[in-house]
Amino acid sequence: MLTNGDMGASETALFAQALSALKRRGSSVLVVGEGRECTQLDSCRRLLGDATAGPRHRVLVSTEGGVDIDRRLPANESGSGSVTLVDRSIKTRSASAAESTSAIGSVSTTLVEGDGLAPLGDAIAEAIAGVETGGPLAPAELRVCIDSLAPLLDDHDEADVFEFLHALGGEIRRANAMGHTHLPVAYEADPVSTLALAFDAVIELRVEGDGSEQRWHLTDEDITTDWLAL
């Protein structure tokens, strides 16, 4: 395993190749770490990407308290692509759709009934399918964000959450998308070692001085990077 201080030029190239492969085939990543809220937001913004290389479609999943879309996406995008918000935090009698706006334009919103994992999973799958109706997607053209996993762990058994994440990861990979899920706990926290098995990688975040850093753990490739500037 590559660890802090061990990464030379060849190891750095190996890590870059692994990331490129995750982008090509679709991937699901767990983002962990405690500290300033902006650290999670900065990581989210990077993982959601920008539209400089072409259209970018995003599915943002809110499990509690809503998602500040404008803080996660560039404000100066061309307007190509789409944004869909799947909102679990607003309780309604039945799932429904609505339209809202943000600084980046129109946002399609789906309100999910109840707290069950199955309705949430169905709503996310439908949002992904809705994007795919526009035609074949390039690898990583679709980005999916779940914020946060903590309310799901509060309401459901860890084993059930794992199965939910495993199935969701399969759906994300099927669409050649890139997905990430926020869990604002320390990398050493109990749920991480179990839930990490449902993901292709874990990104560990920390605050260092006035800045933020990230460290990647890629299980299949047995790679743990140095701490890198976020």
C-alpha positions as CSV (number, residue, x, y, z in Angstrom):
1,M,0.0,0.0,0.0
2,L,1.2,3.5,-0.8
3,T,1.1,5.7,2.3
4,N,2.0,9.2,3.4
5,G,5.4,10.2,1.9
6,D,5.7,7.1,-0.2
7,M,4.4,8.4,-3.5
8,G,7.0,9.0,-6.1
9,A,6.6,9.8,-9.8
10,S,5.5,6.2,-10.8
11,E,3.0,5.9,-7.9
12,T,1.5,9.3,-8.8
13,A,1.1,8.1,-12.3
14,L,-0.5,4.9,-11.1
15,F,-3.0,7.0,-9.0
16,A,-3.8,9.2,-12.0
17,Q,-4.5,6.1,-14.2
18,A,-6.8,4.7,-11.5
19,L,-8.8,7.9,-11.3
20,S,-9.0,8.0,-15.1
21,A,-10.4,4.5,-15.1
22,L,-13.0,5.3,-12.4
23,K,-14.2,8.2,-14.6
24,R,-14.4,6.1,-17.7
25,R,-16.3,3.2,-16.2
26,G,-18.4,5.0,-13.7
27,S,-17.7,5.1,-9.9
28,S,-19.1,5.8,-6.5
29,V,-17.0,7.5,-3.8
30,L,-17.5,8.0,-0.1
31,V,-16.4,11.4,1.3
32,V,-15.6,11.5,5.0
33,G,-13.8,13.8,7.5
34,E,-14.7,16.3,10.2
35,G,-13.9,20.0,10.3
36,R,-15.1,23.1,8.6
37,E,-18.3,22.7,6.6
38,C,-16.7,24.4,3.6
39,T,-14.2,21.5,3.3
40,Q,-17.1,19.1,2.4
41,L,-18.5,21.8,0.1
42,D,-15.1,22.3,-1.6
43,S,-14.8,18.6,-2.2
44,C,-18.4,18.4,-3.5
45,R,-17.8,21.2,-5.9
46,R,-14.8,19.4,-7.4
47,L,-16.5,16.1,-7.7
48,L,-19.6,17.6,-9.4
49,G,-17.2,19.1,-12.0
50,D,-17.8,21.9,-14.3
51,A,-19.1,22.2,-17.9
52,T,-16.0,23.5,-19.6
53,A,-15.6,20.2,-21.5
54,G,-19.2,19.8,-22.4
55,P,-22.7,19.5,-20.9
56,R,-22.8,18.3,-17.3
57,H,-25.9,16.8,-15.7
58,R,-26.2,16.6,-11.9
59,V,-28.5,14.8,-9.6
60,L,-28.3,16.2,-6.0
61,V,-29.9,14.2,-3.2
62,S,-30.8,15.9,0.0
63,T,-31.5,13.6,3.0
64,E,-32.0,16.4,5.6
65,G,-32.2,20.1,5.6
66,G,-32.0,20.8,1.9
67,V,-28.9,21.4,-0.4
68,D,-27.5,24.8,-1.2
69,I,-27.1,24.2,-4.9
70,D,-25.6,27.6,-5.7
71,R,-22.6,26.9,-3.3
72,R,-21.8,23.6,-5.1
73,L,-21.9,24.6,-8.7
74,P,-20.1,27.3,-10.8
75,A,-22.3,30.3,-11.3
76,N,-20.9,31.1,-14.7
77,E,-21.8,27.9,-16.6
78,S,-23.3,28.1,-20.0
79,G,-26.6,26.6,-19.0
80,S,-26.0,23.3,-20.9
81,G,-26.9,20.2,-19.0
82,S,-29.4,19.9,-16.2
83,V,-29.8,19.9,-12.4
84,T,-32.2,17.6,-10.6
85,L,-32.8,17.8,-6.8
86,V,-34.1,14.7,-5.0
87,D,-35.4,15.9,-1.7
88,R,-36.0,13.5,1.2
89,S,-36.1,16.2,3.8
90,I,-39.6,17.5,2.9
91,K,-42.3,15.0,3.9
92,T,-45.3,14.8,1.5
93,R,-48.1,12.3,1.0
94,S,-46.7,11.1,-2.3
95,A,-43.6,11.7,-4.4
96,S,-44.1,14.7,-6.7
97,A,-42.2,16.9,-9.0
98,A,-41.7,20.7,-9.0
99,E,-39.6,23.4,-10.6
100,S,-37.4,25.9,-8.8
101,T,-34.6,28.2,-9.8
102,S,-31.1,29.0,-8.6
103,A,-28.3,31.2,-9.9
104,I,-27.4,28.4,-12.4
105,G,-31.0,28.2,-13.8
106,S,-33.9,25.8,-13.6
107,V,-33.8,23.0,-11.1
108,S,-36.2,20.0,-11.4
109,T,-37.2,18.8,-7.9
110,T,-38.6,15.5,-6.8
111,L,-40.0,15.2,-3.3
112,V,-39.7,11.8,-1.8
113,E,-42.4,10.2,0.4
114,G,-41.4,9.1,3.9
115,D,-38.0,8.0,5.2
116,G,-37.7,4.5,3.6
117,L,-34.6,3.6,1.7
118,A,-36.6,2.0,-1.1
119,P,-38.6,5.2,-2.1
120,L,-35.3,7.2,-2.0
121,G,-33.5,4.7,-4.1
122,D,-36.4,4.6,-6.6
123,A,-36.4,8.4,-6.8
124,I,-32.7,8.6,-7.5
125,A,-32.9,5.8,-10.2
126,E,-35.8,7.7,-11.8
127,A,-33.8,10.9,-11.8
128,I,-30.9,9.2,-13.5
129,A,-33.2,7.6,-16.0
130,G,-34.7,11.0,-16.7
131,V,-31.3,12.4,-17.6
132,E,-30.7,9.4,-19.9
133,T,-33.8,10.1,-21.9
134,G,-31.9,12.9,-23.6
135,G,-29.6,10.4,-25.3
136,P,-26.4,8.5,-24.6
137,L,-24.2,10.1,-21.9
138,A,-20.5,10.4,-22.1
139,P,-18.5,8.9,-19.2
140,A,-18.7,11.2,-16.2
141,E,-21.2,13.5,-17.9
142,L,-23.6,12.7,-15.1
143,R,-22.6,13.5,-11.5
144,V,-24.6,12.3,-8.5
145,C,-24.2,13.7,-4.9
146,I,-25.9,12.4,-1.8
147,D,-25.7,14.8,1.2
148,S,-25.6,13.4,3.8
149,L,-25.5,9.7,4.8
150,A,-25.8,10.5,8.5
151,P,-29.6,10.8,8.6
152,L,-30.0,7.5,6.8
153,L,-27.7,5.8,9.4
154,D,-29.8,7.4,12.2
155,D,-33.0,6.0,10.8
156,H,-31.9,2.6,9.5
157,D,-29.7,-0.4,10.3
158,E,-26.2,-0.1,9.0
159,A,-26.7,-3.4,7.0
160,D,-29.7,-1.9,5.2
161,V,-27.8,1.3,4.4
162,F,-25.0,-0.8,3.0
163,E,-27.4,-2.7,0.7
164,F,-28.9,0.6,-0.4
165,L,-25.5,2.1,-1.2
166,H,-24.4,-1.1,-3.0
167,A,-27.5,-1.0,-5.2
168,L,-27.1,2.7,-5.8
169,G,-23.5,2.3,-6.8
170,G,-24.5,-0.3,-9.4
171,E,-27.0,2.1,-10.9
172,I,-24.4,4.9,-11.0
173,R,-21.8,2.7,-12.7
174,R,-24.4,1.4,-15.2
175,A,-24.9,5.0,-16.3
176,N,-21.1,5.6,-16.5
177,A,-21.7,8.4,-14.0
178,M,-19.6,9.6,-11.1
179,G,-21.3,9.6,-7.7
180,H,-20.2,10.7,-4.2
181,T,-21.8,10.4,-0.8
182,H,-21.0,12.7,2.1
183,L,-20.5,11.3,5.7
184,P,-19.0,14.0,8.0
185,V,-17.3,11.6,10.4
186,A,-13.6,10.7,11.0
187,Y,-12.1,8.1,8.7
188,E,-11.6,5.9,11.7
189,A,-15.3,6.0,12.8
190,D,-17.1,2.7,13.0
191,P,-19.4,2.9,10.0
192,V,-16.7,3.8,7.5
193,S,-14.8,0.5,7.4
194,T,-18.0,-1.4,6.6
195,L,-19.7,1.1,4.3
196,A,-16.5,1.7,2.3
197,L,-16.9,-1.7,0.8
198,A,-19.9,-0.4,-1.2
199,F,-17.7,2.3,-2.8
200,D,-14.8,2.4,-5.3
201,A,-12.9,4.8,-3.1
202,V,-13.0,6.8,0.1
203,I,-11.9,10.5,0.2
204,E,-10.7,11.5,3.6
205,L,-10.7,15.3,4.3
206,R,-9.0,17.3,7.0
207,V,-8.3,20.9,7.9
208,E,-4.7,21.8,8.0
209,G,-3.9,25.4,9.0
210,D,-5.9,27.8,6.9
211,G,-6.4,25.2,4.2
212,S,-8.1,21.9,3.5
213,E,-6.5,18.6,2.4
214,Q,-7.7,15.3,0.9
215,R,-6.3,11.8,1.0
216,W,-7.7,9.1,-1.4
217,H,-8.1,5.4,-0.4
218,L,-8.6,3.2,-3.5
219,T,-9.4,-0.3,-2.2
220,D,-9.1,-2.4,-5.4
221,E,-5.8,-0.8,-6.4
222,D,-4.5,-0.9,-2.8
223,I,-3.5,2.8,-2.9
224,T,-3.6,5.4,-0.2
225,T,-2.3,8.7,-1.4
226,D,-0.3,11.4,0.4
227,W,-2.3,14.3,1.8
228,L,-3.1,16.6,-1.2
229,A,-4.3,20.2,-1.3
230,L,-8.1,20.3,-1.9
